[in-house]
């Protein structure tokens, strides 16, 4: 019951005891005080208002500690319920109807007296309304896509070498895909590649070289279409977004050990990456987030079933791994992408995913959604390997995990996705 209450509270930009009572009455929830206490003390919320000795408990407001957690809860709660809760929240907290609220969001200049009070809650409200669809879908402006060409590499084994083994040969071919470009300011751009909807087999067979139990059992997943950043987030992109208004916590503008505007940002925690996504979402009005683990593996494989999207082998002319280069390299340095048009999916830096860590795939979602645990502070998924790692840890199926506040050395970065 506490989980159900938390999912409904995710539709509220701010939470208070009167709001909780309103939800309990409106949704006829058989919750008890112990459920309310469990939710408020779960670590999901933080104070949104200062408390003094004389503060009335009913006037204390809370907000979600991490916006990504709110979104996960929204995704797991029926749309009709979250829409109803938001409508009542707007009526009780702001004293206006949902229709008036929408009108203010769309044309704030027409409502100068109300726009200021509505604006702080607009982003959360839009997250709820987008899920409703229909007349509310227009709150998000569709992106114009541009076609782009890129080079794909595959490793094949041909003739017999001097030692009697088959020699690997790299073959190249041209491919095209679609993307949109986000302007971050100061001439810095973020290229977001369209990833098509499709089903794939996630994990690896027990016969795969270097297979681990973490990668079992293999299971079919159907992933909805989305956009993913063409490269890991660069230091220039990071610095541009780090300069945007704070959402939940501060970001260092230059956290990386290996400086370079076009190198991947590193030394960033999961919380840092989530904050980056929140600031970018706030700036653009689009929903940016970290990929789910299923989205990441699907995007990496790009319709392949081999150890790497290149084939059964990885080489230093295609990826930065195994300490060969001694540091990170600029994104796109090797000039080859996978069949979806994504670069540097193997090596260079580890990449954060949204999901909590699970020791295997027993009970994993089959729809590509985030696999969350009740503990928001638990370990999070890392994928792709880094410049330090041997080939086995750079495989498409390889899974790793770290604490969400871990900024381990110079090996952890991320890329972002944007919902279609």
N, C-alpha and C positions, 0 to 999 in steps of 0.2 A: 504493500500500500504506500510505503514511503517513496518507492521508485515511481509509482503512478503520480503522486503529488509533485515530485521533482520534475517530471515531464511536463505537467501542466504549468508549473511555475516558470518553466523555460519560455513560455509565451509572454511573460510579464517583464518589461524593461527594468522595473524595480519591484522588490518584494517587501512586504510588511505584514504584520500580524492581521490587520484588517483585510488585506488582499487575500491572505491565506483563508480567512474565514469566508470571504466572498466566494472563493473557488470551492471550498467545502460545501457551501450551500447550493451554489449554482450547479455543480456537477454531482451533487448528492453522494459525496465521498464519505464512507464510514470510517474516516480517520479519527485517531485519538491524539491527545497531546504528545504521546510518546512518538508518534509518526512525525509530527511537526518538529519536535526536538531533534529527531534523527536526521531530518533533512537539513535543518539550519546548522547543525553541528557536524555535518558530514565532510566539511572541507570544500564543498561546492561553492559556498557563498562567502563574501566578505562585506564589511560594513560600507555603506554608501553615504552614511551621515555620521557626524561626530556624536559621541554620547557623553553627556554630563550627568551629574548626580540627580538632577531634577528632570531629566528627559523622560517623557511619557513613553512607555514601551511601544504603544501603538504608533508612535511617530518615527520609530527607528526603521530605516530602510536598508535593504541588502541588495547586492547585485552579484551575479555569477563571478567567481574568481577567474575563470577562463572562458572566453566566449566560445571556444571550440567545444567545450563540454556542453554548453547550452545547446549548440547546434546538434550535437550527437543525441541529446535528449529530445529535441524537437523532431528529429528524424524517426525516433522510436515511439512517438505519440501520435494518435490519430489526428489528421488535419482538421477535421470538424471540431474536435475538442479544443485544440490550440486556438483556432479562429474564434470560437465562442469565448474562451477565457480572455483573449486579447481585446475583444469588443467590450467586454464588461470592465476590463482594466481601464481602457480609455475612457469609458463612461464614468467610472468611479474616481479615477486619479486625475483626469483632465477635465471632466465635465462636458465632454462633447461626444458626438456620435462617430462611429467608424467611418461614415460617409464624409463627414466634415474633416476628420483626420486625414483621409485620403486626399481630399481637395487641397488641404494645406500643404501636404507633402509635394503634390504635383505643381502647385503654383503658390509658393510661399509669399510672393510679393503682393498677392491679392488679400492676404490676411496678416498684415504686419503686426497686429496686436496679439495674434495667437501663434504665429510662426516661431517666436522665440521659445515659448513654453513647449511646443511640440518637437522641435528639432533634436533635443538630446535623446529622444526616444525613437526617432525615425528609423535608425538602422535595425534595431531589434524588431520593430513592428514590420518592416519590409521583409525581414527573414520569415516571419510567420505568414504574411500575406502572399508572398511568392508561392508558398506551398499550396495555397488555396487555388491558385490558377485563375482561369476565366478572366473577369474584368480586372483582376489584380495583377495579372501577368505583365500588364503595360507599365508597371512601376519600374521595370528594368528595361533599359534601352538595348535592343539587340545589336550585336557587333557585326561590322562588315568584315568579311574574310578576304584574304589575299592568297593566291596560289603561290607556292615557292618550290623550287627544285633543289635537290640535294643528292649527295653520293652515298650509296650503300655499299658496304664491304662484306664479303663472305669468305671464309677460309675453307678451301677444299684440299683434299689429299690426292695428289696425282702420281707422278712417276716414282720409282724406287731410288733412294739416295745412296750415298757411298757406304753407309752402314747397313744397308738392306731394308731400311724402313721407308715408308711412304713420306714424301716431302710435301709440306703444306704450301699451298699457293693462295695468295690473296687475289680475289677477283672483285671487280667493281662494276656497278651499274647505276644508272640514273633513276630517280624516283621523284614523284611530286606529291605534295600534300597541301593542306590549307591551314592558315593561321590568322590570328589578329594580333595587333601590336598595341600594347599599353604604354602611354607616355607617362614617365615617372617624374619629369621635370629636369631642366638643365641638360636637355639633349639625351638623357638616359632612357632607353626603351626596354620593355619586357615583351619578348615574343612568346605567344601562347599557341601551341600546336593542337589542332583538332584530332582527338582520338576517337575512333568509331566504336559504336556499341557492338559487342560480340561476346561469345562464350569461349572460354579457354580452360585448359587443365592446369590447375595451380599445384605447386609442389614438385617433387622429383620422385622418380621410381627408385626403389632400393638398389637397383642395378647401376644407377648413375654414379660415376666416379666422384668420390668425396661426399656422397649422400650422407645426411645426418637425419636422426629421428625427428628433429624439429620440422623437417620438410615433408612429413607424412601425416595422414594419408593423402595421396593425390586426390583431388576432387574437382569437379567441374563448377566453374563460376561464370555467371552472366553479368557482364559489366556494362553499365549504361554509358553513353557517350559523355565526354568531358573534354576540357582543354588542359594541357600540361605545358609547363615552361620548357622551351626548347633545350635549354641548358640548366645546369645547377645555378642557383642564384649567385650572381657575381658580387664582388665587393663594391662596385659602382652602384649596382641596383640596391644593395643593402644600405649603403650610405644615404641614397636618395630617400628610401622609405623610412630609415631611422630618423630622418629629419622631420618627418610628419608628426602631427600631434599624438601624444601618448594615449594609449587606450587602457592598458593595465599595468605595464611596468616599463622602465627605461631600457633603452638599447644603446650599447656602445657603438659609435659610428664606425670604428675601425678595430674590430676584435681579432683579426686574422694574424697568424704568425708570418705567412708568406704574402707580403703586400703586392698588390697589382690590381688595377681596376677591372681587368678582364679575367682575373683568377677567381675561382669559387670562394665565397666567403666561408670561413671555418672558425672553429672555436665558438660555436653557437649552440645553445641548449635547445631542447624541444620547446620550452616556454618562450625562448627568444624567437624561434621560428613561427610559433603561433602568434606572437605579438606582431611580427612582420606581416603575417596574413591579415590580422585584424586592422592594422593601419592601412594596408593596401585596399582592403574592403571598404573601409571608411572613406578613403579618398575617391574610389571609383564608383561606389554603389553596387559593385558586383560582389559575388561571394567567392573570395579566395580562401584557400585552406591548404593544409598538407594533404597529400594523397592517402587514401586508405592503402593498407598493405596489398590488397588484391588489385587495386588500380595500378599500384607501382609495378607489380610483377607482370600484369597484363601489358602495360605500356612498355616495359623493358623487353619482354619477349617479342612483341610485335609479330605475332602469329608463328613464331618459331617454337620448337620443342627441344632444342639443343642446349648444351651447358651455357652457352653465351648466344646473344643474338647474331654474332659473327659465325657461329658454328660450334664445333666441339673443342675449339682451341682459342686462346687469346694470345696476342703478340704485342710487343712493345711499339710496333708501328701503328697500332690501332687503339691502344689504351694505356693509361698511366697506372702501373701496378708493380708490386714486388720490389719496391725501392729502386727501380731502374733509373728514374729521373731524380730521385732524392728529395722531391718536394712536389707540391701541386703544380699543375700546368694550366695555362689559360684555357677557358672553356672553348670547345670546338677546335682545339689545337691540332687534332689528328684528321680533321676534314671529312670524317665519315659519320653517318647517322645510322640508326636502325630503320626498318621499313616504314615506321610511322613518322620519321623525321626528327627523332630525339637524339641528342648527342650526349656522350660521356655517361652512359648508363652503367658502364662497368669501370670501376676504379676511380681515381682522382680523389673524391671525398665520399664518405658514407652519407646517406640521405635519410633524414627523418621521415617516418610515416605517422599518421595519427594514432594508429591502433595501440592498445595495450599488448604486452607480451603474453603469449600463450605457448606452452612447451611443445605443442603439436597442433594439428588441424582438426582434431576431434571436435565436432560441434561448430565449426567455422561457418560464417554466413556464406550463402551461395549466390548472393546478389551483388557482391562487390562492395558492400557497405562496411563501415568501421566496426571492428570487433572490440568492444569495450568491456572492461571489468568495472566492478563497483568501486575499486580503489583508484581515485583520480591521480594519486601520487605514484602509482606503480610504474615499472619500467615500460619504455616505449620502443617501437620497432625501428631498426636501422637496416637499410638495404644498399646493395651495390658494391660494397667493398671500397677500398681507398688506395692511395698511392703506395702505402706501406705493405699492403696485403698480397699474399701469394694468390695465384689464379683461383684456387678452390673457393676462396672467400669472396671472389668477385662474380661468381656464377649467378645466373638469373634467379635461381631458387634459393640461394643462401640467405639465411635469416640471422640477424644479430639484434641485441637489445642493450640499452643503457638506461640509467636513471634519467628522468626528464629534465633534471637540472644539470646534467653532465655536459661539460664543454671539453671533453677529452682532447688535449693537445691540439694538433693541427689536422685532424682527420674527419671532422663531422661538419657537414653542410646540409643542404636541402634543396628541393625544387618545389614549386607550388602547382596547384591545380585550380581551375575555375570551372564551376558547374555550367553545363550547357543550357 
